[in-house]
Amino acid sequence: MAAVTIRNLPEAVHRALKVRAAQHNRSAEAEMRAILEAAVRPADRLRVGSALADLSRKVGLTNADVEALDQVRDDKPADPMGFR
């Protein structure tokens, strides 16, 4: 994983980062990572988990439905694919 050094960061900015980090219950370093990630992440990025949750809400899937599916699911591992 890459490391980044930020030189000449004004003291007021560093203090503000520490305050913001404390508000989010994380370290200043973790706060800086979150800020940078949010700044470069595409706004229209498809998040699979969020898309699946939205889909299940649209079709009215309930916890009882998921539990019913879990009861009939085959837990046996799949046989590996063979190439002949």
DSSP file (Angstrom, degrees, kcal/mol; ACC not computed):
  #  RESIDUE AA STRUCTURE BP1 BP2  ACC     N-H-->O    O-->H-N    N-H-->O    O-->H-N    TCO  KAPPA ALPHA  PHI   PSI    X-CA   Y-CA   Z-CA
    1    1 A M              0   0    0      0, 0.0     2,-0.1     0, 0.0     0, 0.0   0.000 360.0 360.0 360.0 142.2    0.0    0.0    0.0
    2    2 A A        -     0   0    0      1,-0.0     2,-0.4     2,-0.0     0, 0.0  -0.343 360.0-146.9 -75.1 153.2    1.3    3.5   -0.9
    3    3 A A        -     0   0    0     -2,-0.1     2,-0.4     2,-0.0    -1,-0.0  -0.945  10.4-160.4-118.8 144.1    2.3    6.0    1.7
    4    4 A V        -     0   0    0     -2,-0.4     2,-0.5     2,-0.0    -2,-0.0  -0.976   4.6-158.3-127.3 137.1    1.9    9.8    1.2
    5    5 A T        -     0   0    0     -2,-0.4     2,-0.6     2,-0.0    -2,-0.0  -0.959   6.4-157.1-113.0 131.3    3.6   12.6    3.0
    6    6 A I        -     0   0    0     -2,-0.5     3,-0.4     3,-0.0     2,-0.2  -0.933  13.5-162.8-110.8 114.8    2.0   16.1    3.1
    7    7 A R        +     0   0    0     -2,-0.6    -2,-0.0     1,-0.2     0, 0.0  -0.609  64.7  17.7 -95.1 155.6    4.5   18.9    3.6
    8    8 A N  S    S+     0   0    0     -2,-0.2    -1,-0.2     1,-0.2     3,-0.0   0.801  73.9 168.8  58.9  34.7    3.7   22.4    4.7
    9    9 A L        -     0   0    0     -3,-0.4    -1,-0.2     1,-0.1     5,-0.1  -0.671  40.5-113.9 -76.0 123.1    0.2   21.6    6.0
   10   10 A P     >  -     0   0    0      0, 0.0     4,-2.1     0, 0.0     3,-0.4  -0.274  16.5-125.1 -59.7 144.4   -1.0   24.6    8.0
   11   11 A E  H  > S+     0   0    0      1,-0.2     4,-2.5     2,-0.2     5,-0.2   0.850 110.3  56.7 -59.2 -36.7   -1.4   24.0   11.7
   12   12 A A  H  > S+     0   0    0      1,-0.2     4,-2.2     2,-0.2    -1,-0.2   0.881 107.1  48.7 -64.4 -37.8   -5.0   25.2   11.6
   13   13 A V  H  > S+     0   0    0     -3,-0.4     4,-2.4     2,-0.2    -2,-0.2   0.909 110.6  50.8 -67.6 -41.9   -5.8   22.6    9.0
   14   14 A H  H  X S+     0   0    0     -4,-2.1     4,-2.1     2,-0.2    -2,-0.2   0.916 111.0  48.0 -63.0 -42.9   -4.1   19.9   11.0
   15   15 A R  H  X S+     0   0    0     -4,-2.5     4,-2.3     1,-0.2    -1,-0.2   0.913 111.0  51.1 -62.4 -42.3   -6.1   20.9   14.1
   16   16 A A  H  X S+     0   0    0     -4,-2.2     4,-2.6     1,-0.2    -2,-0.2   0.883 108.7  51.9 -63.5 -37.7   -9.3   20.9   12.1
   17   17 A L  H  X S+     0   0    0     -4,-2.4     4,-2.7     2,-0.2    -1,-0.2   0.906 109.0  50.3 -63.4 -41.7   -8.5   17.4   10.7
   18   18 A K  H  X S+     0   0    0     -4,-2.1     4,-2.2     2,-0.2    -2,-0.2   0.901 111.5  48.0 -64.0 -40.4   -8.0   16.1   14.3
   19   19 A V  H  X S+     0   0    0     -4,-2.3     4,-2.0     2,-0.2    -2,-0.2   0.938 113.0  47.8 -65.1 -46.1  -11.3   17.6   15.4
   20   20 A R  H  X S+     0   0    0     -4,-2.6     4,-1.3     1,-0.2    -2,-0.2   0.901 111.2  51.5 -61.5 -40.9  -13.1   16.1   12.4
   21   21 A A  H  <>S+     0   0    0     -4,-2.7     5,-2.4     1,-0.2     3,-0.4   0.912 108.5  51.0 -62.4 -42.9  -11.5   12.7   13.1
   22   22 A A  H ><5S+     0   0    0     -4,-2.2     3,-1.2     1,-0.2    -1,-0.2   0.874 106.2  55.2 -63.4 -36.6  -12.6   12.8   16.7
   23   23 A Q  H 3<5S+     0   0    0     -4,-2.0    -1,-0.2     1,-0.3    -2,-0.2   0.810 112.5  43.0 -65.0 -28.9  -16.2   13.6   15.6
   24   24 A H  T 3<5S-     0   0    0     -4,-1.3    -1,-0.3    -3,-0.4    -2,-0.2   0.280 114.3-118.4 -98.8   8.6  -16.1   10.4   13.4
   25   25 A N  T < 5S+     0   0    0     -3,-1.2     2,-0.3     1,-0.2    -3,-0.2   0.898  76.5 106.3  55.7  46.1  -14.4    8.3   16.1
   26   26 A R  S   <S-     0   0    0     -5,-2.4    -1,-0.2    -6,-0.1    -2,-0.2  -0.935  74.1 -86.8-144.3 170.1  -11.3    7.6   14.1
   27   27 A S     >  -     0   0    0     -2,-0.3     4,-2.3     1,-0.1     5,-0.2  -0.269  39.1-111.2 -73.2 163.3   -7.6    8.7   13.9
   28   28 A A  H  > S+     0   0    0      1,-0.2     4,-2.3     2,-0.2     5,-0.2   0.888 120.7  52.6 -61.6 -38.0   -6.5   11.7   12.0
   29   29 A E  H  > S+     0   0    0      2,-0.2     4,-2.1     1,-0.2    -1,-0.2   0.923 109.4  47.4 -64.2 -44.1   -4.7    9.4    9.5
   30   30 A A  H  > S+     0   0    0      1,-0.2     4,-2.2     2,-0.2    -1,-0.2   0.866 110.9  53.1 -65.2 -35.4   -7.9    7.4    9.0
   31   31 A E  H  X S+     0   0    0     -4,-2.3     4,-2.5     2,-0.2    -2,-0.2   0.915 107.9  50.1 -65.1 -42.7   -9.9   10.6    8.5
   32   32 A M  H  X S+     0   0    0     -4,-2.3     4,-2.5     1,-0.2     5,-0.2   0.899 109.8  51.1 -62.9 -40.1   -7.4   11.8    5.9
   33   33 A R  H  X S+     0   0    0     -4,-2.1     4,-2.7     1,-0.2    -1,-0.2   0.921 110.7  48.9 -61.8 -42.7   -7.8    8.4    4.1
   34   34 A A  H  X S+     0   0    0     -4,-2.2     4,-2.4     2,-0.2    -2,-0.2   0.904 111.6  49.0 -63.9 -41.8  -11.6    8.8    4.1
   35   35 A I  H  X S+     0   0    0     -4,-2.5     4,-1.9     2,-0.2    -2,-0.2   0.935 113.6  46.0 -63.4 -47.0  -11.4   12.3    2.8
   36   36 A L  H  X S+     0   0    0     -4,-2.5     4,-1.5     2,-0.2    -2,-0.2   0.913 112.6  50.2 -63.8 -42.9   -9.1   11.4    0.0
   37   37 A E  H  X S+     0   0    0     -4,-2.7     4,-1.6     1,-0.2     3,-0.3   0.922 111.2  48.5 -62.3 -43.7  -11.1    8.3   -1.0
   38   38 A A  H  < S+     0   0    0     -4,-2.4    -1,-0.2     1,-0.2    -2,-0.2   0.848 109.1  54.9 -64.6 -33.1  -14.3   10.3   -1.1
   39   39 A A  H  < S+     0   0    0     -4,-1.9    -1,-0.2     1,-0.2    -2,-0.2   0.823 117.3  33.0 -70.5 -31.3  -12.7   13.0   -3.2
   40   40 A V  H  < S+     0   0    0     -4,-1.5    -2,-0.2    -3,-0.3    -1,-0.2   0.566  91.2 106.0-104.6  -9.4  -11.5   10.5   -5.9
   41   41 A R  S  < S-     0   0    0     -4,-1.6     2,-0.1    -5,-0.2    -4,-0.0  -0.529  79.7-110.2 -72.0 132.4  -14.4    8.0   -5.9
   42   42 A P    >   -     0   0    0      0, 0.0     3,-1.3     0, 0.0    -1,-0.1  -0.401  18.3-138.3 -62.1 136.2  -16.7    8.3   -8.9
   43   43 A A  T 3  S+     0   0    0      1,-0.3    -2,-0.0    -2,-0.1    -3,-0.0   0.814 102.0  49.3 -65.9 -30.7  -20.1    9.6   -7.8
   44   44 A D  T 3  S+     0   0    0      2,-0.1    -1,-0.3     0, 0.0     2,-0.1   0.134  79.1 142.4 -97.6  20.5  -21.9    7.2  -10.1
   45   45 A R    <   -     0   0    0     -3,-1.3     2,-0.6     1,-0.1    -4,-0.0  -0.399  51.9-126.4 -65.5 132.7  -20.0    4.1   -8.9
   46   46 A L        -     0   0    0     -2,-0.1     2,-0.7     4,-0.0     3,-0.1  -0.710  19.1-159.8 -81.9 122.5  -22.2    1.0   -8.7
   47   47 A R     >  -     0   0    0     -2,-0.6     4,-2.6     1,-0.2     5,-0.2  -0.922   6.1-153.6-104.3 115.2  -22.0   -0.6   -5.3
   48   48 A V  H  > S+     0   0    0     -2,-0.7     4,-2.6     1,-0.2     5,-0.2   0.888  91.8  50.5 -59.5 -45.2  -23.2   -4.2   -5.6
   49   49 A G  H  > S+     0   0    0      1,-0.2     4,-2.2     2,-0.2    -1,-0.2   0.915 113.0  46.2 -61.2 -43.4  -24.3   -4.5   -2.0
   50   50 A S  H  > S+     0   0    0      2,-0.2     4,-2.5     1,-0.2    -1,-0.2   0.894 112.1  51.5 -66.0 -39.5  -26.4   -1.3   -2.1
   51   51 A A  H  X S+     0   0    0     -4,-2.6     4,-2.4     2,-0.2    -2,-0.2   0.911 111.1  47.5 -64.4 -41.9  -27.9   -2.4   -5.5
   52   52 A L  H  X S+     0   0    0     -4,-2.6     4,-2.5     2,-0.2    -2,-0.2   0.892 111.6  50.5 -66.7 -39.0  -28.9   -5.8   -4.1
   53   53 A A  H  X S+     0   0    0     -4,-2.2     4,-2.0    -5,-0.2    -2,-0.2   0.919 111.4  48.5 -64.5 -42.6  -30.4   -4.2   -1.0
   54   54 A D  H  X S+     0   0    0     -4,-2.5     4,-2.3     1,-0.2    -2,-0.2   0.919 111.7  50.0 -61.7 -43.8  -32.4   -1.7   -3.2
   55   55 A L  H  X S+     0   0    0     -4,-2.4     4,-2.1     1,-0.2    -2,-0.2   0.911 109.4  50.3 -61.8 -43.6  -33.6   -4.6   -5.4
   56   56 A S  H  X>S+     0   0    0     -4,-2.5     5,-2.6     1,-0.2     4,-0.6   0.869 110.9  49.7 -66.1 -34.9  -34.7   -6.7   -2.4
   57   57 A R  H  <5S+     0   0    0     -4,-2.0     3,-0.5     3,-0.2    -1,-0.2   0.902 109.3  52.4 -67.1 -39.4  -36.6   -3.7   -1.0
   58   58 A K  H  <5S+     0   0    0     -4,-2.3    -2,-0.2     1,-0.2    -1,-0.2   0.882 113.4  42.2 -64.3 -38.7  -38.3   -3.1   -4.4
   59   59 A V  H  <5S-     0   0    0     -4,-2.1    -1,-0.2    -5,-0.1    -2,-0.2   0.528 115.0-115.8 -87.8  -4.5  -39.5   -6.7   -4.6
   60   60 A G  T  <5 +     0   0    0     -4,-0.6     2,-0.2    -3,-0.5    -3,-0.2   0.774  46.8 175.8  80.6  26.7  -40.5   -6.8   -1.0
   61   61 A L      < -     0   0    0     -5,-2.6     2,-0.2    -6,-0.2    -1,-0.2  -0.476  10.6-165.0 -66.8 131.1  -38.1   -9.5    0.2
   62   62 A T     >  -     0   0    0     -2,-0.2     4,-1.9     1,-0.1     5,-0.1  -0.652  35.8-104.6-113.0 170.4  -38.3  -10.0    4.0
   63   63 A N  H  > S+     0   0    0      1,-0.2     4,-2.5    -2,-0.2     5,-0.2   0.858 122.1  57.8 -61.0 -35.1  -36.1  -11.6    6.6
   64   64 A A  H  > S+     0   0    0      1,-0.2     4,-2.1     2,-0.2    -1,-0.2   0.886 104.5  51.4 -63.4 -37.9  -38.6  -14.5    6.7
   65   65 A D  H  > S+     0   0    0      2,-0.2     4,-2.1     1,-0.2    -1,-0.2   0.920 110.6  47.9 -63.4 -43.5  -38.1  -15.0    2.9
   66   66 A V  H  X S+     0   0    0     -4,-1.9     4,-2.3     1,-0.2    -2,-0.2   0.911 111.0  50.9 -65.1 -42.0  -34.3  -15.1    3.4
   67   67 A E  H  X S+     0   0    0     -4,-2.5     4,-1.6     1,-0.2    -1,-0.2   0.887 109.0  51.7 -62.9 -38.6  -34.7  -17.6    6.3
   68   68 A A  H  X S+     0   0    0     -4,-2.1     4,-1.1     1,-0.2    -1,-0.2   0.903 110.0  49.0 -64.3 -40.8  -36.9  -19.8    4.1
   69   69 A L  H  X S+     0   0    0     -4,-2.1     4,-0.9     1,-0.2     3,-0.3   0.891 108.5  54.0 -65.1 -39.0  -34.3  -19.8    1.4
   70   70 A D  H  < S+     0   0    0     -4,-2.3     3,-0.3     1,-0.2    -1,-0.2   0.851 104.3  56.0 -63.1 -34.3  -31.5  -20.6    3.9
   71   71 A Q  H  < S+     0   0    0     -4,-1.6    -1,-0.2     1,-0.2    -2,-0.2   0.820 114.1  37.6 -69.9 -30.8  -33.5  -23.7    5.1
   72   72 A V  H  < S+     0   0    0     -4,-1.1    -1,-0.2    -3,-0.3    -2,-0.2   0.488  90.4 114.0 -99.9  -3.2  -33.7  -25.2    1.6
   73   73 A R  S  < S-     0   0    0     -4,-0.9     2,-0.7    -3,-0.3    -3,-0.0  -0.443  70.6-122.2 -71.2 140.2  -30.3  -24.2    0.4
   74   74 A D        -     0   0    0      1,-0.1    -1,-0.1    -2,-0.1    -2,-0.1  -0.741  22.8-170.1 -82.6 116.6  -27.8  -27.1   -0.2
   75   75 A D        +     0   0    0     -2,-0.7    -1,-0.1     2,-0.1     3,-0.1   0.479  48.7 116.1 -87.2  -2.8  -24.8  -26.5    2.0
   76   76 A K  S    S-     0   0    0      1,-0.1     3,-0.1     3,-0.0    -2,-0.1  -0.467  76.2-108.1 -67.9 133.3  -22.7  -29.2    0.3
   77   77 A P        -     0   0    0      0, 0.0    -1,-0.1     0, 0.0     2,-0.1  -0.290  38.6-103.5 -60.6 146.6  -19.7  -27.7   -1.4
   78   78 A A        -     0   0    0      1,-0.1     3,-0.1    -3,-0.1    -3,-0.0  -0.381  35.6-106.2 -69.4 148.1  -19.9  -27.7   -5.2
   79   79 A D        -     0   0    0      1,-0.1    -1,-0.1    -3,-0.1     3,-0.1  -0.561  43.6-104.3 -72.1 138.4  -17.9  -30.4   -7.1
   80   80 A P        -     0   0    0      0, 0.0     2,-0.2     0, 0.0    -1,-0.1  -0.308  38.3-104.0 -64.7 148.0  -14.8  -28.8   -8.7
   81   81 A M        -     0   0    0     -3,-0.1     2,-0.4     1,-0.0    -3,-0.0  -0.502  36.3-147.2 -73.2 138.5  -15.1  -28.3  -12.5
   82   82 A G        -     0   0    0     -2,-0.2     2,-0.5    -3,-0.1    -1,-0.0  -0.867   5.6-152.9-110.6 142.7  -13.2  -30.8  -14.5
   83   83 A F              0   0    0     -2,-0.4    -2,-0.0     1,-0.1     0, 0.0  -0.958 360.0 360.0-113.6 124.6  -11.5  -30.3  -17.8
   84   84 A R              0   0    0     -2,-0.5    -1,-0.1     0, 0.0    -2,-0.0   0.401 360.0 360.0-117.8 360.0  -11.1  -33.3  -20.1
